């Protein structure tokens, strides 16, 4: 499985050790969206490429990575995409999974925009020490995640025939419409739990 890590310019939720161990355990290419390079620098990581208008990256970080021959891909300040989406447009088809780090936090408009990227890029996963967020279509198996809290938020206009097995609140063939909150704050009770749906998409948040 080919893996990439994309550093956003949000907040690093959790300890530096958590992220260092995460990347050490499952090695992959590292990319940064502008100020995300500041966070990669804190973790002593060398990215493959840094994208953006480069208005958020600190001078000392920029100089350090330039000396390390890291590739900078610069865009105009006025552009049609966020720095993070510019990276995703370039790399999404090259990797099976793209783990986004520091994608949450900061200004609320940027945070909501980042979360919305999960709906567009199916191989994108937000990860922090506190939670993991990803999109589910059709089915998903939750293995060895007993006692984890999980919420499902409707990403599509409708969800058809949602079935949950192995949770505190199991459901069968449940239909939902966007804006409903019925599937928030569930708990995985079995070592092997499953989700299936006929149509639609869900945002999954595991804590």
BALOBA-1460 file (C-alpha; in Angstrom, 3 decimals):
// residues 207
<rec num="1" residu="x" x="0.000" y="0.000" z="0.000"/>
<rec num="2" residu="x" x="1.368" y="3.388" z="-1.018"/>
<rec num="3" residu="x" x="0.957" y="6.051" z="1.658"/>
<rec num="4" residu="x" x="1.478" y="9.813" z="1.837"/>
<rec num="5" residu="x" x="1.320" y="12.315" z="4.688"/>
<rec num="6" residu="x" x="0.041" y="15.811" z="3.984"/>
<rec num="7" residu="x" x="0.704" y="18.542" z="6.534"/>
<rec num="8" residu="x" x="-1.948" y="21.255" z="6.653"/>
<rec num="9" residu="x" x="-1.498" y="24.641" z="8.327"/>
<rec num="10" residu="x" x="-3.815" y="23.901" z="11.252"/>
<rec num="11" residu="x" x="-3.142" y="22.771" z="14.805"/>
<rec num="12" residu="x" x="-1.038" y="19.775" z="15.779"/>
<rec num="13" residu="x" x="-3.410" y="18.042" z="18.197"/>
<rec num="14" residu="x" x="-1.444" y="15.803" z="20.515"/>
<rec num="15" residu="x" x="2.201" y="15.106" z="21.221"/>
<rec num="16" residu="x" x="5.030" y="15.258" z="18.718"/>
<rec num="17" residu="x" x="5.926" y="11.711" z="19.727"/>
<rec num="18" residu="x" x="2.531" y="10.435" z="18.552"/>
<rec num="19" residu="x" x="3.054" y="11.782" z="15.033"/>
<rec num="20" residu="x" x="6.677" y="10.689" z="14.846"/>
<rec num="21" residu="x" x="5.660" y="7.153" z="15.834"/>
<rec num="22" residu="x" x="2.776" y="7.198" z="13.356"/>
<rec num="23" residu="x" x="5.027" y="8.044" z="10.428"/>
<rec num="24" residu="x" x="7.781" y="5.708" z="11.590"/>
<rec num="25" residu="x" x="5.331" y="2.804" z="11.833"/>
<rec num="26" residu="x" x="3.916" y="3.299" z="8.344"/>
<rec num="27" residu="x" x="6.424" y="5.099" z="6.195"/>
<rec num="28" residu="x" x="5.289" y="7.269" z="3.311"/>
<rec num="29" residu="x" x="6.068" y="10.362" z="1.276"/>
<rec num="30" residu="x" x="5.631" y="13.694" z="3.043"/>
<rec num="31" residu="x" x="4.030" y="16.771" z="1.489"/>
<rec num="32" residu="x" x="3.294" y="20.183" z="2.964"/>
<rec num="33" residu="x" x="0.667" y="22.777" z="2.168"/>
<rec num="34" residu="x" x="2.425" y="26.092" z="2.776"/>
<rec num="35" residu="x" x="2.510" y="26.678" z="6.568"/>
<rec num="36" residu="x" x="2.218" y="22.943" z="7.115"/>
<rec num="37" residu="x" x="5.962" y="22.976" z="6.499"/>
<rec num="38" residu="x" x="6.397" y="24.720" z="9.861"/>
<rec num="39" residu="x" x="4.807" y="21.714" z="11.559"/>
<rec num="40" residu="x" x="6.852" y="19.181" z="9.600"/>
<rec num="41" residu="x" x="9.929" y="21.159" z="10.639"/>
<rec num="42" residu="x" x="8.939" y="20.829" z="14.315"/>
<rec num="43" residu="x" x="8.849" y="17.053" z="13.840"/>
<rec num="44" residu="x" x="12.265" y="16.965" z="12.130"/>
<rec num="45" residu="x" x="10.749" y="15.667" z="8.901"/>
<rec num="46" residu="x" x="11.979" y="16.318" z="5.374"/>
<rec num="47" residu="x" x="9.089" y="16.719" z="2.920"/>
<rec num="48" residu="x" x="9.208" y="15.633" z="-0.679"/>
<rec num="49" residu="x" x="7.457" y="18.801" z="-1.878"/>
<rec num="50" residu="x" x="6.008" y="22.016" z="-0.433"/>
<rec num="51" residu="x" x="3.058" y="23.657" z="-2.215"/>
<rec num="52" residu="x" x="1.361" y="27.030" z="-1.937"/>
<rec num="53" residu="x" x="1.843" y="30.764" z="-2.216"/>
<rec num="54" residu="x" x="4.402" y="30.383" z="0.612"/>
<rec num="55" residu="x" x="3.002" y="33.267" z="2.645"/>
<rec num="56" residu="x" x="2.656" y="31.210" z="5.841"/>
<rec num="57" residu="x" x="5.947" y="29.348" z="5.957"/>
<rec num="58" residu="x" x="8.537" y="30.855" z="8.296"/>
<rec num="59" residu="x" x="11.735" y="32.191" z="6.740"/>
<rec num="60" residu="x" x="13.959" y="29.923" z="8.820"/>
<rec num="61" residu="x" x="11.909" y="26.898" z="7.747"/>
<rec num="62" residu="x" x="12.001" y="27.932" z="4.098"/>
<rec num="63" residu="x" x="15.772" y="28.425" z="4.245"/>
<rec num="64" residu="x" x="16.306" y="25.097" z="6.004"/>
<rec num="65" residu="x" x="14.315" y="23.107" z="3.460"/>
<rec num="66" residu="x" x="15.883" y="24.974" z="0.546"/>
<rec num="67" residu="x" x="19.301" y="23.843" z="1.790"/>
<rec num="68" residu="x" x="17.932" y="20.289" z="1.964"/>
<rec num="69" residu="x" x="16.937" y="20.562" z="-1.721"/>
<rec num="70" residu="x" x="13.237" y="20.171" z="-0.979"/>
<rec num="71" residu="x" x="11.135" y="21.049" z="-4.016"/>
<rec num="72" residu="x" x="8.968" y="24.179" z="-3.671"/>
<rec num="73" residu="x" x="5.955" y="24.501" z="-5.965"/>
<rec num="74" residu="x" x="4.784" y="28.097" z="-5.744"/>
<rec num="75" residu="x" x="1.372" y="29.466" z="-6.715"/>
<rec num="76" residu="x" x="-0.011" y="32.975" z="-6.844"/>
<rec num="77" residu="x" x="-1.650" y="34.386" z="-3.719"/>
<rec num="78" residu="x" x="-4.873" y="34.848" z="-5.699"/>
<rec num="79" residu="x" x="-5.952" y="31.366" z="-6.777"/>
<rec num="80" residu="x" x="-9.045" y="29.189" z="-7.121"/>
<rec num="81" residu="x" x="-8.024" y="26.505" z="-4.605"/>
<rec num="82" residu="x" x="-6.666" y="26.355" z="-1.083"/>
<rec num="83" residu="x" x="-3.035" y="25.318" z="-0.722"/>
<rec num="84" residu="x" x="-4.130" y="21.948" z="0.651"/>
<rec num="85" residu="x" x="-6.379" y="21.215" z="-2.308"/>
<rec num="86" residu="x" x="-3.596" y="22.177" z="-4.706"/>
<rec num="87" residu="x" x="-1.489" y="19.409" z="-3.187"/>
<rec num="88" residu="x" x="-4.339" y="16.905" z="-3.256"/>
<rec num="89" residu="x" x="-5.064" y="17.634" z="-6.911"/>
<rec num="90" residu="x" x="-1.474" y="16.702" z="-7.706"/>
<rec num="91" residu="x" x="-1.025" y="13.599" z="-5.550"/>
<rec num="92" residu="x" x="-4.422" y="11.967" z="-4.952"/>
<rec num="93" residu="x" x="-4.085" y="9.357" z="-7.714"/>
<rec num="94" residu="x" x="-0.544" y="8.394" z="-6.719"/>
<rec num="95" residu="x" x="-1.410" y="6.993" z="-3.277"/>
<rec num="96" residu="x" x="-3.800" y="4.479" z="-1.760"/>
<rec num="97" residu="x" x="-4.092" y="6.523" z="1.436"/>
<rec num="98" residu="x" x="-3.272" y="10.141" z="2.219"/>
<rec num="99" residu="x" x="-3.099" y="10.967" z="5.923"/>
<rec num="100" residu="x" x="-3.765" y="14.628" z="6.661"/>
<rec num="101" residu="x" x="-2.029" y="16.032" z="9.736"/>
<rec num="102" residu="x" x="-2.936" y="19.381" z="11.366"/>
<rec num="103" residu="x" x="-6.014" y="19.679" z="9.152"/>
<rec num="104" residu="x" x="-8.203" y="20.888" z="12.026"/>
<rec num="105" residu="x" x="-8.000" y="23.963" z="14.218"/>
<rec num="106" residu="x" x="-7.340" y="27.551" z="13.290"/>
<rec num="107" residu="x" x="-10.050" y="29.695" z="11.709"/>
<rec num="108" residu="x" x="-13.470" y="28.047" z="11.469"/>
<rec num="109" residu="x" x="-13.892" y="28.735" z="7.739"/>
<rec num="110" residu="x" x="-10.639" y="26.957" z="6.917"/>
<rec num="111" residu="x" x="-11.489" y="24.077" z="9.246"/>
<rec num="112" residu="x" x="-14.897" y="23.512" z="7.640"/>
<rec num="113" residu="x" x="-13.391" y="23.807" z="4.167"/>
<rec num="114" residu="x" x="-10.776" y="21.206" z="5.072"/>
<rec num="115" residu="x" x="-13.415" y="18.798" z="6.391"/>
<rec num="116" residu="x" x="-15.312" y="19.208" z="3.139"/>
<rec num="117" residu="x" x="-12.235" y="17.927" z="1.282"/>
<rec num="118" residu="x" x="-12.942" y="14.505" z="2.805"/>
<rec num="119" residu="x" x="-16.089" y="14.340" z="0.708"/>
<rec num="120" residu="x" x="-14.152" y="14.957" z="-2.492"/>
<rec num="121" residu="x" x="-11.062" y="12.814" z="-1.926"/>
<rec num="122" residu="x" x="-12.050" y="9.295" z="-0.876"/>
<rec num="123" residu="x" x="-8.500" y="8.226" z="0.026"/>
<rec num="124" residu="x" x="-8.010" y="11.184" z="2.385"/>
<rec num="125" residu="x" x="-7.953" y="10.516" z="6.140"/>
<rec num="126" residu="x" x="-7.646" y="13.146" z="8.862"/>
<rec num="127" residu="x" x="-5.624" y="11.836" z="11.773"/>
<rec num="128" residu="x" x="-4.662" y="13.249" z="15.155"/>
<rec num="129" residu="x" x="-3.968" y="11.831" z="18.585"/>
<rec num="130" residu="x" x="-7.575" y="12.605" z="19.524"/>
<rec num="131" residu="x" x="-9.534" y="11.465" z="16.488"/>
<rec num="132" residu="x" x="-9.596" y="10.012" z="13.001"/>
<rec num="133" residu="x" x="-11.962" y="11.246" z="10.274"/>
<rec num="134" residu="x" x="-12.728" y="9.707" z="6.887"/>
<rec num="135" residu="x" x="-15.462" y="9.180" z="4.325"/>
<rec num="136" residu="x" x="-17.429" y="5.936" z="4.071"/>
<rec num="137" residu="x" x="-19.275" y="4.731" z="0.991"/>
<rec num="138" residu="x" x="-20.904" y="1.286" z="0.696"/>
<rec num="139" residu="x" x="-19.222" y="-0.468" z="3.649"/>
<rec num="140" residu="x" x="-16.570" y="-0.383" z="6.351"/>
<rec num="141" residu="x" x="-15.269" y="-2.878" z="8.925"/>
<rec num="142" residu="x" x="-14.132" y="-1.674" z="12.356"/>
<rec num="143" residu="x" x="-11.565" y="-4.203" z="13.619"/>
<rec num="144" residu="x" x="-10.065" y="-4.161" z="17.124"/>
<rec num="145" residu="x" x="-11.680" y="-0.816" z="17.959"/>
<rec num="146" residu="x" x="-13.852" y="-1.921" z="20.868"/>
<rec num="147" residu="x" x="-15.004" y="0.892" z="23.218"/>
<rec num="148" residu="x" x="-14.073" y="3.593" z="20.725"/>
<rec num="149" residu="x" x="-16.597" y="6.400" z="20.337"/>
<rec num="150" residu="x" x="-17.797" y="6.928" z="16.786"/>
<rec num="151" residu="x" x="-20.105" y="9.359" z="15.016"/>
<rec num="152" residu="x" x="-21.518" y="9.275" z="11.506"/>
<rec num="153" residu="x" x="-22.453" y="12.542" z="9.803"/>
<rec num="154" residu="x" x="-24.357" y="12.542" z="6.535"/>
<rec num="155" residu="x" x="-22.204" y="13.764" z="3.651"/>
<rec num="156" residu="x" x="-24.740" y="13.189" z="0.862"/>
<rec num="157" residu="x" x="-28.312" y="14.438" z="0.502"/>
<rec num="158" residu="x" x="-29.632" y="11.031" z="1.552"/>
<rec num="159" residu="x" x="-28.346" y="7.756" z="2.978"/>
<rec num="160" residu="x" x="-30.245" y="4.594" z="2.077"/>
<rec num="161" residu="x" x="-30.386" y="1.336" z="4.071"/>
<rec num="162" residu="x" x="-27.729" y="2.055" z="6.690"/>
<rec num="163" residu="x" x="-26.971" y="-1.004" z="8.829"/>
<rec num="164" residu="x" x="-24.701" y="-0.997" z="11.887"/>
<rec num="165" residu="x" x="-23.661" y="-4.219" z="13.630"/>
<rec num="166" residu="x" x="-21.450" y="-4.533" z="16.699"/>
<rec num="167" residu="x" x="-22.266" y="-1.089" z="18.093"/>
<rec num="168" residu="x" x="-24.065" y="0.001" z="21.257"/>
<rec num="169" residu="x" x="-26.798" y="1.365" z="19.024"/>
<rec num="170" residu="x" x="-27.203" y="-1.022" z="16.102"/>
<rec num="171" residu="x" x="-29.553" y="-0.093" z="13.266"/>
<rec num="172" residu="x" x="-30.850" y="-1.985" z="10.258"/>
<rec num="173" residu="x" x="-31.853" y="-0.571" z="6.871"/>
<rec num="174" residu="x" x="-32.105" y="2.964" z="8.246"/>
<rec num="175" residu="x" x="-32.779" y="5.823" z="5.821"/>
<rec num="176" residu="x" x="-31.409" y="9.266" z="6.672"/>
<rec num="177" residu="x" x="-31.452" y="12.728" z="5.140"/>
<rec num="178" residu="x" x="-28.812" y="15.428" z="5.368"/>
<rec num="179" residu="x" x="-28.946" y="17.339" z="8.640"/>
<rec num="180" residu="x" x="-30.205" y="14.476" z="10.807"/>
<rec num="181" residu="x" x="-28.178" y="13.794" z="13.963"/>
<rec num="182" residu="x" x="-29.325" y="10.299" z="14.877"/>
<rec num="183" residu="x" x="-25.947" y="8.639" z="14.265"/>
<rec num="184" residu="x" x="-23.843" y="10.858" z="16.512"/>
<rec num="185" residu="x" x="-22.082" y="9.503" z="19.647"/>
<rec num="186" residu="x" x="-22.254" y="5.747" z="19.189"/>
<rec num="187" residu="x" x="-19.844" y="3.232" z="20.756"/>
<rec num="188" residu="x" x="-18.191" y="0.197" z="19.183"/>
<rec num="189" residu="x" x="-18.954" y="-2.794" z="21.438"/>
<rec num="190" residu="x" x="-17.532" y="-5.711" z="19.449"/>
<rec num="191" residu="x" x="-13.988" y="-6.474" z="18.316"/>
<rec num="192" residu="x" x="-15.430" y="-6.799" z="14.825"/>
<rec num="193" residu="x" x="-18.107" y="-4.243" z="13.943"/>
<rec num="194" residu="x" x="-19.452" y="-3.351" z="10.520"/>
<rec num="195" residu="x" x="-21.281" y="-0.661" z="8.586"/>
<rec num="196" residu="x" x="-23.056" y="-1.080" z="5.272"/>
<rec num="197" residu="x" x="-25.255" y="1.235" z="3.223"/>
<rec num="198" residu="x" x="-26.912" y="0.980" z="-0.151"/>
<rec num="199" residu="x" x="-26.551" y="4.571" z="-1.319"/>
<rec num="200" residu="x" x="-25.020" y="7.773" z="-0.019"/>
<rec num="201" residu="x" x="-21.924" y="8.780" z="1.928"/>
<rec num="202" residu="x" x="-21.029" y="9.349" z="5.569"/>
<rec num="203" residu="x" x="-18.329" y="11.244" z="7.396"/>
<rec num="204" residu="x" x="-16.972" y="8.947" z="10.110"/>
<rec num="205" residu="x" x="-15.347" y="10.393" z="13.240"/>
<rec num="206" residu="x" x="-13.615" y="7.900" z="15.547"/>
<rec num="207" residu="x" x="-12.342" y="8.997" z="18.967"/>
